[in-house]
Amino acid sequence: MSKGYTWDQIRSQVRSFRTRAQAAFPFHALTTIKDFSFDPVNEKVYFLSNNQNVDGSMSRYLTLYEADYGAIVDTLTIEESPEQPRQLPSLNEHPYLTWLSKFPIIEWSPVFTQYTTSTISSDHHEVDDTDLFSPSSSTSDMGDTTKNSNNNLYPIQGISQYQMVENHVLFSFNGGVYLGDVGRISSLIPYIEQQQKEKHDPAIFLLQSAHQSESPPSPHTEMTIDPPLSKNQPSKNQHQQHLPIRSDPKLGNNNVIAFIRDRDIWVVTPNGYEVQLTTCSFQTEDPTLSCGTVEYVMQEEFQRYTGYYWGPPTDDENSKMNRILYLETSEKQVDVVVITRSQTASSTAVSPPGSPVRYPRAGRSNTVSDMQIVYFDTVEQGFATTVIRKRLWGGSINERFPWAEYLVRFGWLPDGQSVWAQILSRDQQKTAVIRIECDQFASLDEYKRDPKPTQFEILWEEQSDIWINISDAYYFLHDTSSSNCTEFIWSSEISGFRHLYYVQKPRNVEFNFQLHCKQLTEGEWGLTDHSIDVDEVHQLVYFKAKKDTPVETHFYAVSYHPAATLTTTEINSVTNTPPPTSTIIRLTELGFSHNVTMDTKANAFIDYFSSLHHTPSITLRRIEYYNIRQQGYDDDNRLEGGFFVLPRVSVVQANLLIPISRCNDEIDLSNDMEKNRSGSFDDTTIDRQFSTSLLSTSPTSSQQTYVYVTPTINNNNNNNNNNNNANTTGATSSEDNLQYCKSDGIEYLHSTVKSNTIESFDLETQTVPAGEIFSFIHSDGVRLYGYLYKPRFYQPGASYPTILYIYGGPKSQLVLNDFRLPRLQRYLMSVYFGFAVVVIDGRGSSDRGLKFESHLKNRLGSVEIEDQIAGLQYVCDAKIGAEPTHDGTLTSVVDIHRVAINGWSYGGYLSLIGLAQRPDIFKIAIAGAPVTDWELYDSAYTERYMGTPMSNPKGYQAGSVVNMANQFPDGEHRLLIAHGLIDENVHFTNTEMLVSQLVKCNKPHYLQVYPTEKHGLRHASVNEHFETLMFFWLINYL
């Protein structure tokens, strides 16, 4: 235990750390840069990043930027192109980054800086759509609010999301929807107040009411919406945020925008004329019915965030109407859970005690979804709109596939004549992809005239005795070999790892995996769950995977050309070497993790990459193609062959979107900390003031009180014993360990710090954390990976109190060779206070294959802590990161007798289990928002891994922390629980139940409730309070 420090002392240094950390890193490490999209015709790339304030600082709101990559063409000679680094590079420099830094940086510019609010004149003259997109003023005119008869100009505060269709840009912010053309001022789609009143006009929906009893739970018939008789008057102050929200907007045909409001799908024209397409909000028998929306579980556990899609254009004369495919969902059978409403000091009235929400818990009823299509024609003020809603009257998906519980993916097929859906069983061990022709959907009147059963075609089906993970790695081909065949690329873990399959499924033929599927990738590695890109011209699939190492994501390509699978007999005509038989090409550099956005029409991709010791870099790379000839023998032993194409990344053309941060740039330490904070992205240096002022001040300095945890200094005898044990157990030095990791496909630039002086420590590491990745073989033969961060002021011969940061649950991976500042800042703060930090990905974590995940099946909470302790013991025994003292002895960096465990959500759950089951290892547990009983958590997640409470009662009982309450230690200051009162994910009830049992068992604990917080801590003041509380406990009690 360290000497006692006060709350104010710790809070002061928490604030100091965060302030200096913000100033230390380059801009691009602190800002958000995401959602890239290409314009291949004009050679531009668009993306969201932080808006720039008037004073040059960066706002927390985002705006849309464009970069013209066609305007800068810079080439390097082949002699200057990089060789693959085969040897360990110098300490602070990676040759790939050095090479990239020679290429030009593309300038950014905001696409929109202002928007206009358009009005309709009193003589009922409608504003033409082209009037809405007046030429944009320059950025210098942002403050100009000059008004004309139709337009008011306002600065754009932020952009939440955007969609580009040709030259049109649709974006939204705080419920407002905006439409513009590139290079022109955007327009806020106006809201006409009168429309809201006319929405409930019974005359408009007269035909609907006549059929309500015939087509429960909602009407599905033809209706005509007549134009309003009265003049629509524009709303005043349309740029304000109190107007009804238009959520999930999507741009469709003729600049008509679809959106969700009040559980229904609406469309609106650029001048604000709205038409309601569905009528879920009118249903009194089922007030939970909604159209085009997405229920909580589908978003949280299956990552589907929309419930409708515009239909593609078609040449079919019978399909000239606009079409939207959507899901109608009912949560009528789903349990209601009351989430406590927070009462803040500023509240002037007493709020209701809680907010009721529909939340399907394990073993309870789920949402029911039905696929439907709405057809509609003209959406124009002054003209009637015909709306026809159709459903599968001849048998819905649920009726024809009674085993299907979840509709996890759906959409239009490219021909526009059919739709598809992926359905999943409740136990998540069976799935199918089905095709439905559009003529199978009918209105009630059509079905009465011609009743017929719905025809479904199964395109893909599989089963698993573990579970089926849902992903976005699929693609339906536009160009197919036959109109009577559906061709698509699908990913599956049917082999144990996620791999790609090329499917050619003829119509009216039963699906046969052997006949209709060709496997494109194979091996003991898998794709990630992210979407894939397909170049149909060159017959290439681009995908993200962890093929070379489990701790790095890379970008690959594989050909699905028939010749690509034949045995190689020809040589590669480009490199004069045999081409790879798998035809899998890696397009990104080893030693980094990559997040790639590809555009096959632009023949280019954006590579957002980083490593544990390098802040993110963003490059634009070009793709080139070369021919491969393959020959082999067919099933009849006849020689055949053909040419196919493989891609490679150009080594003579590249562009940077942000400068490469150089670790060894010379910086004048006398410069003011804010000198590089002008708002410019020309930030090629890393400010060292953080390093010198934050890391290089000795804790024994007499200038002020420094909060620093006390290490354990081992005597020489213990050191000698430890050193001998290390030798006999085969422990390796940091240099050996680095080489070992390198052989696993990783190249790290920092080994353990070699210097014993603070000055050299700062010079070598600067603001980049000096963490290292290690791996070890678990007792069951599985290799596990982890991080180790040594404390500030590390001295050989000392062991340090250690924080084990944990998540540990499925569908997660913490140990990656990448740079994620929000996560790293917590690690760095721990290092700053003098703690060692250990992070371990145990069995069950993601992207290691189904067998690796299956260790958790039916027994959540039973194996995870075992893996964490094994990793801690390995770090201690093998002296990972330890440096020799002057006499050559090694002492573990980790003090195995002073370990705290901390995690949030599933990590909070495991933190509790760690303290309850192994109080001899963990001295303190700090658990945030923990699940304490799996019967309280949602159905889809819990049942995937645990089954239902009825099918696996012993597993639920064994995994309940509530049942372990009497196992918690009796000592003080060992258990700290923090939870947001309005947590919508892991409800506060979890903590309530555990605390009730702890009280009954008379177990000491400390509970910190945050009344304004949901599942994550959103407010800066709350984050500061929690960090102060956390380190107050750790420093004073560990």
N, C-alpha and C positions, 0 to 999 in steps of 0.2 A: 504494500500500500504506500502511496506517495504521501507527502505532507499535505495538510489540508489547504485547499484553495477556496476562495469565496466565489459565489455566483458572479459577482461583478468582475472579478479577475478573469474568469473563464469567458464570460460574455464579451468582454473587451477584446480578448484575443480571437474569439470566433469572428467578431466584426472585422478585426484587423486582417485576419487571414482572407476573408472573402473580398475585402476591398483590394488588397494587394494582388490576389489571384486574378481578379477581373482586369487589373492593369497589366498583368504579366504576360498574358497570352496574346497572340496576334488576333486581329479582328475576326478572321474566319473561324477561329476555334470557339468564339463566343456567340457568333451569329448563327441563324438558321438559314440554310440554303437547300432548297428541296423542290420537288415536283417539276422536273425538267421536261420540256417538250420541244420538238424540232419543227422548223419550217424549212424543209429541204429545197423548196423552190427558190426562196430568197436567202438560203444559207444563214438562217438565224436560229438561235436557241433561246427559249424562254424559261423562266424559273421564278420562284418566290424567294425573297430574302427580306431582311429587316428594312423597314422604311428609314429614311434619313430625316432627322429633325432639322429645324431651322438652324440650330447651333452646331450642326455637324455630327451630333451624336446619333446613335442608332436607337430607333424606337422598338418597343416590344412587338409592335404590329408589323405585318408583312405587306410588301407591295410586289407588283409584277415587274420584272426586269427583262430586257432583251440584250443579247450579245450577237453581233454580226461576225460570225466566224469566216464568212466568205470574203470579208474586206481585208483580212490579214492572211497572206499566203507566205509562209516562211519555210524554207527547206534547209535540211542539213545534208551534207554529202554522205555517201554510204560509209566513208571512212570514219565519220563522226558518230555513226549510229552505235548504240550501246551493245556491248557484249553481255550475255547473261553473267552476272557476278558469280564466280565459282569459289572465291575465297572470302574470308571474313573481312568486311571493309573496315576502314578506320573508325575510331570510336564515335565520332560525331557526324560522320558524313556517309550517306548512302550513294553509291555511284548512279543509281537510277534517278534520284532526285537531282544530283548534280547535272546529269544529262538533260533532264526535263527543264531545268532552269534556263537553258539556252534559248528556249522557244518564247515567242511573244505572248504577252498577256492581252486578252480580249477586253476591251472596255465595256462596261455595263452602262445602261441608261434605262430609266423607268419608262414603261410603256404608257402609263397614264399617271398624271399628277393631279388632274381635276376631273370632276364630273359635273354634268348639268342636270337640272330638274326641269323636265319639259311640261308645258301646260297646253290646254286646249282652249282656243279662243271662244268668246261668247257667241259668235255666229255659227258655232258647231262645225267650223272648219277644222278637220283633223290634221294634226301635224303629220306630214309625210315621214316615213321611216328614215329617209335620207337626211331629213333636217336634224335628226337626233345626233348624227355623227358629224358635227361641224368640224372644220380643221382645228387641230389642237394648237393651243398657244404654247409658248416655250415654258420651260421650267421656271424661268425668272418671273413668269406671270402668275405663279401659284397663288399669290395673295390677292390677285385682282378679282374682285367680285362684281365687275361691271355687268349690268343686267340689260337684256334686250327684251323684246316682247314675248319671246318664248322660252328663254334660257336663263337660269341662274347658275353661276359657277361656284363650286365649293372644292376645297382640297380633299383628296381621297385619304381617309384616315388609315385604312388598312384593307387587306384582301385575305379572306379565309381560304378560299379555293377558287380555281378558275378552270375553264374549259375552252379550248380553241377548236373552231370549226372553220377551216380555210382561213380567211382573214378576219373572221369575227371572234371576239373574245367575250365570254360570259364569265362574270365573277360575282362573288357575294361577300358580304360582311355584315355581321350583326343583324341578320335577317333581311337586309336589303339586297336586291338583285340588280346588277348593272350590266349593260350591254354596250359594246363599242367595237370599232374597227381599229386595227393597228395603225397608229399614226394620227388618230383622231380622238377627240374628247369623248369619253364614255358618258352614258346616260343612265341615271337611276330610273329603273322602270317605275313609273308613277303608280300610286295607289289611288283609285277613284272611290271615295267614301260611299257614294250612292250604290255601288255594286254590292257592298256588304249587306245593305238593307234589302236589295232585290234578290239576294241569294235565297231567301226563304219565301219568295213569292210563290204561293201555291199554284198559280196559273202556269208558271214555267215548268213545274214538275208534275203537272196533272196526270200525264201518262204514266209516270212512275208509280204514283199512289194506287192506280188502278190495278197494278200487278204485284203489289207487295205480298199479298197472301199466296200468290201462285209460285213465287220463286224465293223462298227464304234461303239464306238469311239476308239477301239483298236483292234488289230488282235487277234483272238482266233483260232489257228490252230496248226497243228503239224509242228515241224521243227527239224532239226538236226544241232547241232553246231559242225563243224569239228574241230579237234585240229589244232592249229597254225602250219604252215609249218616251220617257223623259230624258232630258239632256243630262249627261254626266258632268258634274262639276268637279274640277280638280281639287285634290286635298291640299290644304295649306301646310306649309312647313314639311314638305315631303321628305326632306333630307334628315328629319329627326327620326329617332329610333323607337317611337312608341307605337308604330303602325304594326298591323298583323304580319307575322313572320312568314316568309316564303322559303321553306327549307328544301334541301336537296334539289336545287334547280338544275335542269338539263336543257341544252339548246337543241331544238329539233328543226323541222322543215320551215322554210320561209321566215326564219328568225322568231318563230313561235317558241316560247319557253314553257316547259312543264315544271311544276313544283308541287310540294305537299303543304297543305294547310288543313288543320282541324280534321286529321285522319282521312283526307281525301286528296285526289289528284286534280289539279287545276292546270289550265294553260293561260298564258297572258301574252299579248302582243307588245311590241316595243313601246307603244303609246299608252299602255296600261289597261287595255280592255281584257277582262278576264272571263273565262268560261269554266264552270265546274264540270268535270267529266265523270266523277264517281259520287256515290251518295251514301257512303258508310256512315257519315255523321248524322244522317236522318233516321238511322235504325234505332228504334226505342227498345226492341226486344233484346238487342245485344249492344250495349253501349261501348263495348271494347272493340267492336269491328273497325278495321282500318284498311285503307287501300294504299298500296305503294310504300308503306312504312316498313321498318325493320324492328323486330322485337329485340329485347335486351340480350337474350342468350345467343341469338344469331350473330349479333355484333361482337359480343364479348368472347365467345368460344369458337365461332366459325369464321370470323372476320369478313362477314358480308355486311356491307353498310348501306345498301340501297334495296328498294323493293320494286323498282320498275325500270324499264328500258324503252326508249324510242325504237320503233321498227325501222329497219333499213329501207332505203328506196327500192322500188321494184318496178319492173316493166309490165307486170300483170295488170290488165285492164280492170280486173275485179278488185285490185288492191290500190287504187289511186287515192283512197282516203288515208289520212294520217292514222297511225296505229301505235299504241303503247301496250306493251306486255307488262303485267303487274301481278302482284300477289295480294289477295284479300286475306287478311289474318284475323283470327278471333282468339282473344285471351280470356274468354268467358269462363273456362274451366280452370284457369291458372289461379293459384292462391294469391290472396292479397296480403302484402306485407307492409306494415307501417314503419316508415323511417322517421325517426325523431326529428322534429324541426328545431333548428337552432334559434335561441333567443339571444339577440345581441343587446349590448348596452344602449345602442342608439335606437332600438325599437320603441315606437310610441304607442303601439297597441299590442295586446296579447294575441299571439298567433295560435292557430290550432295546434294541438299537441304533436301531430305528426302528419306525414304525407303518405297516403296509401298508394302503393305501386303493385303491379303484377310481377311476381317473381316466382318462377317454377323451381322449387327445391327438389332435392334428390328424391326420386320415387314418386313424385307428385305429377299432376297433369301438366302437359306442355301446350304451347300455342298450336293452333291448327291453321294451315295455310292452304289456299286454293288458287290455282293459276288461272288468270283471265286475260282477255284482250279487250281494249276499248278502241273502237273505230270512231273517227270524227272528221268532218270536212272543214269547211271554211271557218276560220276564226278571225272575224273582222267586224269592227263596230258598224252597225247598221244592217247586218246580214244575219240570217238565222243559221245556227250551227246544229247540224244533225249529229247526234251521238248514239252509237250502238255499242252496247256492252255484251260481250259473249263469254260463255264459260263452257266447260266440258260436261254438257248435260247427259251425254251418253255414258258417263262414268268418269269420275274425277281421279286424280292420281292416288289419293288416299283410298278410294274405293277399289281401284284395280291393283294397287300394291299395298295391301293392308299392313305389311310389315314396315312400311316407310314411316318414320317418325319426323324426320327433318328434311326440308327442302333446302339444301345448303348452297347450291349454285343453280342459276338458270339464265336464259338469254335467248337471243335470236340466232339462228343459223345464217351464214352469209347470204344464202339465196333469198332470204326474206319470205320463203314459203313454209318454213317450219321453225319450231322453237325446240329448245332442249332443256333438260333439268337433270341435276344430280340429286338423287334421293339417298337417304341414309337411315338405317334401322336404329331403334332406340338404344340397343346395346353397342351400336357403332362398330359392328363386326360384319356388316353387309352393306354394299352400296351398288347402285346401278346408275348408268347414264341413259336417259330415254329421249327419244325424238317424237314430237307430235306435230303433224301437219296442221297448218292454220285452218283448213276447212273442217277440222274436227271440232273447232270452237263454234258455238252457235248461240244466237239469242233464243229466248224462250219460244217466241213465235216460230222461228225457223225449226227448232227442235220438234215442236208440235206438228208442223207440216211434214217433217221427214225425220222421225226418230230413228236413230241408229247408234250402236255402241261405239264408244271411243276406241280408236286404234292406236296402240303405242308400239314403238319399235325400240328394242334394247340395243344400244350401241356399245355398251361396255358394262360388265358386271364382275364383281369380285367379292370374296369373303376372307376374313382373317380370324384366327383364334386369339389374337391379341386385341387390336383395335385398328381402325382405319383413320389415319390423319388426313384431313381435308386440306387441299392446297389450291393455289392459283396457277399452277404450272400446267396449263393446257392451252390448246389453240385449235380452232376449226378452220380448215383450209378453204380459201375462196375458189381457187382453181383446182378442180377435181378432175380425175380421169374420166368420170362418167357421171351423168346427171342422176343415175340410179344408184349412186354410191356416196356415202358420207365418209369423208376423209378428215382425220384430225390427229393431232399429237396429244397424247395423254400421259400423265405421270402417275406412277403407282409404286407402292412399297410391297407389291405382291411377292417380290423376290427377297424381301427383308430389308432392302434399301430403296429409297426413292429413285426410280429410273424412268427414262423416256421410252414410249412405245408409239410407233407409227401405225395407226389403225385405218384400214380400208374396209368399211362395212357395207356390203351390198344391201339394197332394199329387199324386203320380203324374204330374207334369209335369217335363220336363227344365229345369234352371235356365237362364234367359235373362236376362242382365244388363239389356238394354234393356227387357224387358217387366216384370220383377219388381222393379226397383230405381229409387228416386227419390232423386236427390242433394239433400241438405238444405243443405249448406254448400259454398262454392267460393271460390277465390281463391288467391293466392300466399302463403298462410299455412297453418298446420295446427294441429290439435288436439294436445295432449300425449297421452302414452300412458295417462293416468289414467282411472279408471272414470267413466262418465257416469251421470246420474240422469234418469229419465223419469217425467213426470207424465201418466199415462194418462187422467186425468179431463179435463185441459185440452189434451192432446196436445202436450206440450212436452218438448223434450230440453234438459237443462242440461249444459254441458260446459266444460272448461278448455282454453284456447288462447292463443296468442301472436299474435293477430290484429292488434292495434294497434301492437305493437313486438316485435321478437325478444327483448328483454331483460326483458320483464314478462309474467307469467302472469296472465290475467284469467278471470273467470267469465261465461259467456254462456248465452243461451237461444235456441232456434229452434223454430218450430212445424212439426209434421209433418202438420197438418191439410191435406186436399186443397186447400182454398181459399187456403192460404198461398202457393201457387206461382203464382197467377194474376196477371195484370198489374194494377197498382193503378189504379183510377179513382176510388175514394172517398178522402176525406180522413180523417185520424186524428181521431176525435171527441173525444179528450181534449186533444190539444195544438193541434188545428186546423191541423195541418201534414201533408203527405203522409207516410205511414209508410214505413219503409225497404222497398224491394222484396225484399231478401233475408230480411226478418223476423228478422234476427239482432240480439239485444239484449244489450248489455254491461251487467252488473249490478254491477261493481266500479269503484273509482276509479282513474283514470290517475295515474301517478307512484309507484305501489307495485306490488309483486308479491304475488299473493294465492293462498293455499291454502284452498280452500273445501270444507266438508262440508255437503251439502244433504240435507234431508228433505222430500220432496214432500207427505207427509201433514201435516206440521207447518206447511207453507207458510213455512218459515224456513231460514236457513243460517247457519253459523258461518264468519266471514271472519277468517282468520289472515293478517295482511298486514304488510309492512315495506318499507323502502326502504334504499338504501345508507347513508342518513344518519338513519334512524329505526329504533329498536329495535322488535320486533314489537308489534303491537296485536291484540287479539282482540275482535270484536264479534259480536253476534247480530242479524241483520237479518231483517225480515219481507218477505214477497212479497205484492204485490197484483196483481190481474188487470184487464185492460180489453179490450173487444171491438174487433176490426178487421173492417171489411167490405171485401172485395175483389171486383172484377168483372173479367171478361176474356172472351176468345173461345176456344172449344174447337177441336178439330181440324177440325170441320165448320163453323167460322165462326159458331157460335151463341153468343149472349151467355149467360154463366152466372156465378154468383157464390156467395158464402156468407160466413158469419162465422167467424172464428177468434179465439183468445185469445192475448194476449201478456202477459208479466209485467213488473212494475217493482218497484223496491225502495221500501218505505215511507220517506218522509222525516219522518214524525211519530212513528214508533216505532222504537226501537233500544235495545240494552243492551250494556254493556261487561262483558267477563269479567275484564279487567285494566285498571288505570287507563292513560290516555294519558300517556306521558312527555312532559313539556313541556320544550323546550330552553331556555326563558328564565325558569324559576322561580328566585326568589331563595332562595339557600341560605346559611346561616350557616357560613362555612368553619371556624369554631372548633368545630363539632360533631364529636363522636367518629365515627370511621369506622363503628363498629358500631351507631350509634344507630338506623339504619333496618333493622337485621338481626334484628328481633324475631320474624320468621316471618310477619308480616302481609303481605298483598298490597296494602295501602294505601300503595303506593310511588309517589307522584306526582312525585317529584323524582329527579333524577340527582345522585348524590354527586360533587362536584367535587374531592374531595381527590385523586383520581387525577390530574386535570388539573393541579392546582397543584403537587403534589409530584413527579409523574412526568414531566410534559411541560415544566414551566416553569423547571426548574433548568438553568442554563447549563452547558455542558460545560467551560467555563473556570473554573468555581467552584473555589476552593481548599479547600472543606470536605472533599472526598474525591475519589478517582479515579473519573471517569466514563468508561465505555467508550463511545466514539463514533468512528465511522469518519471518516477524513479526506476532505473533499471536494476537488474540483479547482477551483481559483480561476483563471478565465481572465483574460488581460490585456485591455486595452481594445481593442487591434487585433483580437484574435479576436472580442471581443464585437461590434465594429462589423461585421466581416465576417459574423458569424452573423446579426446584425440585418438587414444588407442581403440576405443570402440568404433570410432569412425573408420579407422583403417581396417579393422577386422570385418566390418559390415560392408565394405566396398563403397563407402561414401566418397563422393568426388568433389573436387574443388569447383569453384564457380566457373573456372575456365573449362574444365571437363564437362560440366553440366551444360554450358552453352554449346559446346561442340555436339553434345548428345542431342540437344534440341534442334540444332542445325541439321542434323542428319534426318530429322523427321520432316524436313521440308520447310523449315523456318530459318530465317537468317535474322538474328537480333544484333543490334548495334551496340547495346550496352550489356556488358556482363556485370557482375558485382563490382561496386565501386572499389577501385584499387587504392584510393588515397585514405590516409588517416586524418587528414586535415580538413577543416571546414572550408577553407578557401578553395582547395582543389575539388572538393565535393561539389561546390557550387559551380565552378568553372566547367566541370565535366557534364553535369546534369542540367544546369540552368533551371528553367521552369518545368522541364519535362520530368515526370516522375520516374525514379530509378527502379521501377518494378521489373521483375523477371518472371518468365513462365517456366514452370517445372512440370514434370510428369513422373508418375510412378505406377508400378503394377500392383493392382489390388490383389488380395488373397485369392480371389476367384479367377485370376488371370486377366482381368480387364484393365486396360490402361486408362488412368484418369489424369486430368490436367488441372493445374492450379496457378495462382499468382502468389508471389511474395513481394511485399514492399518493406524495405528496411526503414527504421525510424530515422528521423533527423538526429544528427549528432551521433550516429552509430559509431561505437568503439569496439574493436575486437576484444574478446574476452568477456563481454557483457551479454546477458540475455534480457529481452525486453518483454514487458506485458504485451499481449497480442489480442487483436480483435479479429475474430473470424466472421467475415461478412458472408451471409448465406442467403440464397434463394432456394435452390435444391429441388424444386419441383419440376414436373414435366413441361415441355414446350418452352424451355428457357436454356440459355447458355451465357454465363458471365465471363468465362475465361476465353477471351478472343484477342488476337493480335491487332487491336484497333484502338483508337483514341476517342473515348466518349467522355467529354468533360464533366457533365453533371454527375456521372458515376465516379469518375476519377477524383473529383473535388472532395468527396466524402473520404476516399482513401487518403488523399493528400492531407486533409485536415487531421486525420488520425496520425499520420506520419509527423505532421507539424507538432503535435502534442507529445510525441515521443513513443508512440506505439508502433509495433510491427503489425502488418496487415497480411492476412492470409485469406485467399478466396479459392474455393475448390468446386469444380463441377463433378458431382457424383453420378452414380448410375441412375438412369432415368432422364438425364438432360437430353436436349434435342440434337438432331442432325448427326446422330451416331448409329442410326438404324433401329428397327423395331425390337430386335433382341435386346439391345442395350437399354431401350426404354422399358421393356417388359419386366424389368426387375421390380417395378413399382406396382405391377398389376395386382389388384385386389388387396394391397397392403400399403397404402400411403402412410408415411410416418414410421415405417418399420425398418428400412434399410438406409435411409439418407444420413442419419447421424453417424452410423457405423463408418460410412465412407469419409465423412468429414474428420472424424477422429483418426482414421487411418492416414489421411493426408497430413494432419497436424503432426502425427507421430513420425511420419516420413521426413518432414521438414526438419524436425528436431533431431532425429537420429542421423540423417545424412548430412546435417549441418549445411543445408541449402542456404546460400548467400553469405555464409560465415567467412570471415577473413582471419588469417592466422595472426596471433600476437607475435611479439618480437622473438619469443622462444619457439615459435612454430606451432603452438597449440591452437585448436579450433574449439569454439564454444557456440552452441546453437544460438541463432538470432532469436528464436522463439523461446520464451519462458513457458514451458508446458504446464507449469503450476499456476500461471496467472493468465488465463484465457477467458475472454468474454465472447459471447456469441450474439450477433445482432442481425436482424432481417426484418423485412416488411412483407405483409401478405403471406404467401406460402413460406417465405423466410421467417416471418414472425411465428408462424405455426411451428416450424422446426426449431426456432430458438427456444420456444417453450418446452418442446419435447427434449431438447438437449439438456436443459437444466433439470427437468423432472427425472429423466432416465440416467443421466451421467453428471450429477452434481460434483463428482470427484474431478472431472475434467473442466467443466465450465463453472467459473466462479460467479459470473454475472450473466444474466440473459436480458437483453433489451428487445422486446417483441413489439413490432408495429402492426396494427390492423390484422391480428392473427385469426385464421380459422381455428375454432376450438372444437367443433363438432361437425363432421361432414354432412350430417343430415340437414344442416342449416344452409349449405352452399347450393349453387344452382345445379340443375339436373344434368345438363349436357357435359359439363366438365367432370363432375363427381362420378357420374355413372360410366363415363368412358374408362376411368381408371379403377373404379371400385365396384361397378355394378350397382344395383339398387339396394337399399337397406333391407329389403325382403330377401334378395338373393344372396347377400353377403353380410349377414348380421354380425358375425364375428369380426370381420374386417373393419366394419364401422365402429364397433365397440373398442377394438384394439387401437384404432387411429384417433380416438377422441381424447383430446387433452383434458376435457372436463373430468373424464374418468381417472385422470392421473393427478388430480389436485392434491391428494394426500401424499404424493411422492415428492413434492417440491420441498426444498430444504427449509429448515427452521431458522436459519441465520438471517440477520437483517441485511438490507441493501444488496440483495442478490437477484431480485425480480422487479423489472420495470416494464410496464405495459402502456403503450400509447395507442390511441385510436381516435379517428375522426367521428364525431357524433352522427353526421349525416352521410356516412359511408354507404354508397349505393351498391357496392360490389360485395365486400365482406361486411355484412351488417353488424352494427354495434351490439346486437343481441349476442354475438359470439363472445365478446368480452364480458358482457353482463353475466352470462351463464358461468363462465370460468371464475369470475370474481366472487359470485355467490358461493361457489364450491370452496374457493380458497378461504373465504370467511368462515364457512362451516368447519373447515379443517384447521382453522386458526393458523393459517400460513401467512407470514409477513410478505407484503408486496406493496408496490407503489403504482397507482393508476393515474395517468395523465390523459385527460379528455380534451379534445380540440373541437369546440362546438361548431365552428364554421367550416370544418374540413370534411371532404369526401374521402375517397380511398387513398388519394395522394395529398400531400401537404402543398396547397396551392399558393398560399400567401407567404410573402417574404418574412413577415414578422413571426409567423408560426414556425417556419423553417429555422429561423434564428433561435427561437425559444427551444425547439426540440434539440437542436445541436448543442445548445448551452446545457440543457438538462442531461443529454446523453454523456457529454464529456465531463460534466460535474460528477456524475456517478462513476464513470470509468477512471478518472484521475484520482478521485478521493477514496474509492472503495475497491478498486481492482489491485 
